[in-house]
Amino acid sequence: TFNWNEVDEYPTFATCDSSTTKEQRKQCFEKTLTTHITKQLIAEKIVVTEDIDGYILIAGERRLRASKLVKLKTIRAILLNSDEQKMRQFALIENIQRDELNAVELADAYSELIKMYDITQEELANKIHKSRTHITNTIRLLQLTSKTQKALVEKKITAGHAKVLIGLDEKQQQLMVNSIIGQKLSVREIESIIKNMKDKKTPSVVKNNFVEYDFTNIKERFDFLGIRAKSSKNKLTIEFDDESQISNFLSYISK
């Protein structure tokens, strides 16, 4: 059990003796470095809330571990009198500030905080000292399919790969993920493949814009071939005299 009263003193640690062996000095240095980092951690207060059986840790798991490492009997703490939602907010912010979250977990945490606080991405960025672009790009990962997110969490694809796949449908995403894993494709290579996929759809756009073409020019071409053609706003009617004329027309347009 821990006494949650504030403490102002920390244990003192021996310095390395220059007369010891190289290996002993190395071990001493590593211990001193660990101690320094530990002391920096426990210099900050943890956040707890009171419970029937004692206290519940809201924020400061690493600080608590550090205090156990150096066998402190007391630790600095802030006693929080708060409702469940605010406790959840503290816990989320604490998790975000740790390095152990993967990209998808981070995206979930950002999204939940935005809903919880009813704030914009810009406001969240200011709260947690991150750029708005970082917040936006991270949250966009939630648009990926569950399979793609799983591949990202399992580090089969990188966050760079994942961002490029946003906007593709489920089948396209799975195809790209399989290609990345199987062929070890880089982000740039995937970008090139996706660009080519989108370029192949261009003819359909041209086809849709056909109605805007100058029908007068088309009619003149048919007149040149001896074919009667009538045009209206969105309609072109072609009349042939016989099968031979149809054959000549098809031969002409296939050149």
PLY file of the C-alpha trace (Angstrom):
ply
format ascii 1.0
element vertex 255
property float x
property float y
property float z
element edge 254
property int vertex1
property int vertex2
end_header
0.00 0.00 0.00
1.06 3.59 -0.61
0.74 6.69 1.48
-0.51 9.31 -0.95
0.81 12.24 1.09
3.23 14.56 -0.66
6.95 13.96 -0.14
9.74 16.41 -0.81
12.81 14.22 -0.44
14.25 11.50 -2.64
16.84 8.84 -1.79
20.45 9.76 -2.51
22.53 7.53 -4.78
26.25 6.79 -4.78
28.44 8.21 -7.54
30.70 6.04 -9.69
34.23 5.48 -8.39
36.95 6.03 -11.01
39.08 3.30 -9.41
36.60 0.53 -10.26
36.86 -1.72 -13.33
35.47 -0.72 -16.73
32.54 -3.16 -16.38
31.75 -1.88 -12.88
31.82 1.71 -14.12
29.51 0.75 -16.99
27.02 -0.84 -14.58
27.29 2.16 -12.28
26.67 4.56 -15.18
23.59 2.61 -16.31
22.24 2.58 -12.76
22.89 6.31 -12.36
21.19 7.06 -15.68
18.18 4.94 -14.71
18.05 6.70 -11.35
18.16 10.13 -13.00
15.27 9.28 -15.32
13.33 7.75 -12.43
13.79 10.84 -10.27
12.57 13.02 -13.13
9.44 10.88 -13.43
8.51 10.91 -9.76
9.08 14.65 -9.52
5.63 15.01 -11.10
2.45 14.19 -9.21
0.20 11.30 -10.07
-3.57 11.78 -10.24
-5.88 9.59 -8.14
-9.49 9.48 -7.05
-10.77 8.07 -3.79
-12.53 4.70 -3.74
-14.08 2.48 -1.05
-11.00 0.25 -0.99
-8.45 3.06 -1.25
-7.51 4.99 -4.37
-7.87 4.53 -8.13
-5.00 5.68 -10.35
-6.23 8.08 -13.04
-2.94 9.31 -14.49
0.71 8.61 -13.76
1.27 4.89 -14.21
4.92 5.33 -15.18
5.49 7.66 -12.22
4.01 5.07 -9.87
6.25 2.35 -11.33
9.26 4.63 -10.91
8.45 5.19 -7.24
8.24 1.43 -6.70
11.56 0.97 -8.49
13.36 3.20 -5.99
11.26 1.80 -3.10
9.63 5.04 -2.06
7.10 4.73 0.74
5.27 7.91 -0.24
4.55 9.62 -3.55
3.26 13.03 -4.62
-0.38 12.87 -5.69
-3.33 15.01 -6.67
-6.61 13.80 -5.19
-9.29 14.32 -7.79
-12.93 14.71 -6.84
-14.54 14.19 -10.21
-17.28 12.38 -12.04
-16.72 9.32 -14.21
-16.60 11.25 -17.50
-13.87 13.60 -16.28
-11.91 10.65 -14.93
-12.12 9.12 -18.40
-10.87 12.37 -19.90
-7.83 12.39 -17.60
-7.09 8.76 -18.46
-7.36 9.41 -22.21
-5.05 12.40 -22.11
-2.58 10.40 -20.02
-2.63 7.58 -22.58
-2.13 10.00 -25.47
0.99 11.40 -23.83
2.53 7.94 -23.61
4.50 6.38 -26.47
2.90 2.94 -26.18
-0.25 3.61 -28.22
-0.35 2.45 -31.83
-1.70 4.74 -34.56
-5.24 3.31 -34.50
-5.49 3.53 -30.69
-4.27 7.11 -30.90
-6.89 7.91 -33.55
-9.61 6.39 -31.33
-8.42 8.43 -28.34
-8.37 11.69 -30.34
-11.84 11.01 -31.72
-13.26 10.18 -28.28
-11.79 13.31 -26.70
-13.28 15.51 -29.43
-16.72 14.01 -28.80
-16.30 14.10 -25.04
-15.23 17.74 -24.87
-17.38 18.77 -27.87
-14.39 20.61 -29.35
-12.77 21.03 -32.75
-9.58 19.33 -33.91
-7.82 22.68 -33.62
-8.88 23.02 -29.98
-7.76 19.46 -29.21
-4.40 20.17 -30.83
-3.93 23.13 -28.49
-4.94 21.08 -25.43
-2.43 18.28 -26.03
0.26 20.39 -27.72
0.12 18.68 -31.11
-0.32 20.17 -34.58
-3.80 20.25 -36.11
-2.44 18.44 -39.18
-1.22 15.60 -36.97
-4.65 15.32 -35.32
-6.47 15.37 -38.68
-4.22 12.81 -40.38
-4.35 10.47 -37.38
-8.16 10.56 -37.07
-8.50 9.88 -40.81
-7.02 6.43 -40.18
-10.41 5.47 -38.72
-11.83 5.69 -42.27
-9.84 2.58 -43.19
-11.46 -0.85 -43.14
-10.99 -3.01 -40.06
-8.66 -5.34 -42.00
-6.45 -2.45 -43.08
-6.38 -1.07 -39.53
-5.40 -4.54 -38.28
-2.51 -4.66 -40.77
-1.37 -1.26 -39.50
-1.57 -2.29 -35.83
0.38 -5.48 -36.59
3.00 -3.34 -38.40
2.50 -5.18 -41.68
2.04 -1.76 -43.29
3.26 1.65 -42.15
1.24 4.73 -41.24
2.50 6.23 -44.51
1.00 3.33 -46.47
-2.25 3.59 -44.52
-2.73 7.30 -45.26
-2.38 6.66 -49.00
-5.09 3.96 -48.85
-7.71 6.28 -47.35
-10.48 6.85 -49.90
-10.17 3.45 -51.60
-13.05 1.00 -51.31
-12.77 -2.23 -49.31
-11.63 -4.43 -52.23
-9.06 -1.91 -53.41
-7.66 -1.50 -49.89
-7.30 -5.25 -49.45
-5.60 -5.55 -52.84
-3.14 -2.81 -51.94
-2.45 -4.25 -48.46
-1.73 -7.67 -49.98
0.59 -6.05 -52.53
2.45 -4.08 -49.84
2.97 -7.19 -47.72
3.71 -9.61 -50.57
5.90 -7.37 -52.72
7.27 -5.11 -49.96
6.16 -2.01 -51.86
7.16 1.45 -50.70
4.71 4.30 -50.08
5.78 5.96 -53.33
5.19 2.77 -55.31
1.70 2.42 -53.83
0.97 6.07 -54.66
1.96 5.38 -58.27
-0.27 2.29 -58.49
-3.27 4.15 -57.05
-2.70 7.05 -59.47
-2.73 4.63 -62.40
-5.94 3.06 -61.07
-7.62 6.47 -60.99
-6.29 7.43 -64.44
-7.98 4.37 -65.96
-11.34 5.84 -64.93
-10.73 8.97 -67.03
-12.47 7.66 -70.24
-15.77 7.43 -68.36
-15.47 11.13 -67.56
-14.82 11.96 -71.22
-17.84 9.88 -72.18
-20.07 11.83 -69.81
-18.84 15.09 -71.31
-19.65 13.96 -74.86
-22.99 15.81 -74.75
-21.10 19.07 -74.58
-19.32 18.39 -77.89
-20.11 20.56 -80.92
-22.79 18.53 -82.75
-22.53 20.79 -85.80
-18.96 19.67 -86.32
-19.99 16.01 -86.00
-22.85 16.45 -88.50
-20.47 17.95 -91.05
-18.24 14.89 -90.76
-21.19 12.58 -91.42
-22.24 14.70 -94.42
-18.74 14.23 -95.80
-19.27 10.45 -95.66
-22.67 10.74 -97.30
-24.47 9.77 -94.08
-27.54 11.64 -92.90
-27.35 12.76 -89.27
-29.71 14.80 -87.11
-28.68 16.41 -83.84
-30.62 17.87 -80.93
-29.56 19.01 -77.46
-28.61 15.59 -76.08
-29.32 13.33 -79.02
-27.63 12.35 -82.28
-29.57 10.30 -84.88
-27.73 8.60 -87.76
-29.52 7.19 -90.83
-27.95 4.71 -93.27
-29.16 3.85 -96.78
-27.91 0.26 -96.77
-25.61 -2.24 -95.06
-22.69 -1.18 -97.24
-22.90 2.34 -95.82
-22.95 0.94 -92.28
-19.88 -1.16 -93.06
-18.01 1.86 -94.45
-18.95 3.90 -91.39
-17.73 1.25 -88.96
-14.52 0.89 -90.93
-13.97 4.65 -90.74
-14.44 5.01 -87.00
-12.26 1.98 -86.23
-9.19 3.54 -87.86
0 1
1 2
2 3
3 4
4 5
5 6
6 7
7 8
8 9
9 10
10 11
11 12
12 13
13 14
14 15
15 16
16 17
17 18
18 19
19 20
20 21
21 22
22 23
23 24
24 25
25 26
26 27
27 28
28 29
29 30
30 31
31 32
32 33
33 34
34 35
35 36
36 37
37 38
38 39
39 40
40 41
41 42
42 43
43 44
44 45
45 46
46 47
47 48
48 49
49 50
50 51
51 52
52 53
53 54
54 55
55 56
56 57
57 58
58 59
59 60
60 61
61 62
62 63
63 64
64 65
65 66
66 67
67 68
68 69
69 70
70 71
71 72
72 73
73 74
74 75
75 76
76 77
77 78
78 79
79 80
80 81
81 82
82 83
83 84
84 85
85 86
86 87
87 88
88 89
89 90
90 91
91 92
92 93
93 94
94 95
95 96
96 97
97 98
98 99
99 100
100 101
101 102
102 103
103 104
104 105
105 106
106 107
107 108
108 109
109 110
110 111
111 112
112 113
113 114
114 115
115 116
116 117
117 118
118 119
119 120
120 121
121 122
122 123
123 124
124 125
125 126
126 127
127 128
128 129
129 130
130 131
131 132
132 133
133 134
134 135
135 136
136 137
137 138
138 139
139 140
140 141
141 142
142 143
143 144
144 145
145 146
146 147
147 148
148 149
149 150
150 151
151 152
152 153
153 154
154 155
155 156
156 157
157 158
158 159
159 160
160 161
161 162
162 163
163 164
164 165
165 166
166 167
167 168
168 169
169 170
170 171
171 172
172 173
173 174
174 175
175 176
176 177
177 178
178 179
179 180
180 181
181 182
182 183
183 184
184 185
185 186
186 187
187 188
188 189
189 190
190 191
191 192
192 193
193 194
194 195
195 196
196 197
197 198
198 199
199 200
200 201
201 202
202 203
203 204
204 205
205 206
206 207
207 208
208 209
209 210
210 211
211 212
212 213
213 214
214 215
215 216
216 217
217 218
218 219
219 220
220 221
221 222
222 223
223 224
224 225
225 226
226 227
227 228
228 229
229 230
230 231
231 232
232 233
233 234
234 235
235 236
236 237
237 238
238 239
239 240
240 241
241 242
242 243
243 244
244 245
245 246
246 247
247 248
248 249
249 250
250 251
251 252
252 253
253 254
